[in-house]
């Protein structure tokens, strides 16, 4: 299936313009990063602009967060795909075709300025999504991400500038998991990576999963806002 171009699809917008969801198709990492930075800059200038969720696939790439410890790259010289050091937390990971990337660009000043609650919101969104595919996923204490028993199915790494988020989650849908073998994924030794296809035995398109994420995100964004309102009331 030929994926849409960058401007080809806008899945939807919440009724009160709280969240805009865009499907970007398959993009080089550098282009997606530049787009995120552009949206963050716009939101800094105009606090009334809607939060956004970018959904896409990447061409094969490795990324690592802002950390002096780069041991999870295992030296990096052997990597077959480009490597980007970016402004998110966390160790090395891989992105590529068959993996759904979700980049929520959310103004946390509207959401209680609570980064931990935001991370748990992303995790819960993905856990609920996986229920629709009969996958019982969960969190693991002190390990941000989403797991199926001891197998990791989704990684989460975010950056925040002036309380505006960027980067986000990577959900393995039908991806080739072998590139993870060339790094220590998320810095977790001997972690087993899995995917929706591997867990269910069914081939599912990334766009289909993206459409499900869209519906859930539009429905659940209010949870972040309500958290902010509750915090204000309790002060």
Secondary structure as UniProt FT lines:
FT   TURN            6..7
FT   STRAND          9..13
FT   TURN            15..16
FT   STRAND          19..27
FT   HELIX           29..45
FT   TURN            47..48
FT   STRAND          51..58
FT   STRAND          61..64
FT   HELIX           71..73
FT   TURN            74..75
FT   TURN            77..78
FT   STRAND          82..85
FT   STRAND          93..95
FT   TURN            97..98
FT   STRAND          99..105
FT   HELIX           108..110
FT   TURN            111..113
FT   HELIX           115..131
FT   TURN            132..134
FT   STRAND          138..140
FT   TURN            141..142
FT   STRAND          143..148
FT   TURN            149..150
FT   STRAND          151..161
FT   TURN            162..163
FT   STRAND          164..172
FT   HELIX           178..182
FT   HELIX           185..187
FT   TURN            189..190
FT   STRAND          192..193
FT   HELIX           196..200
FT   HELIX           206..234
//
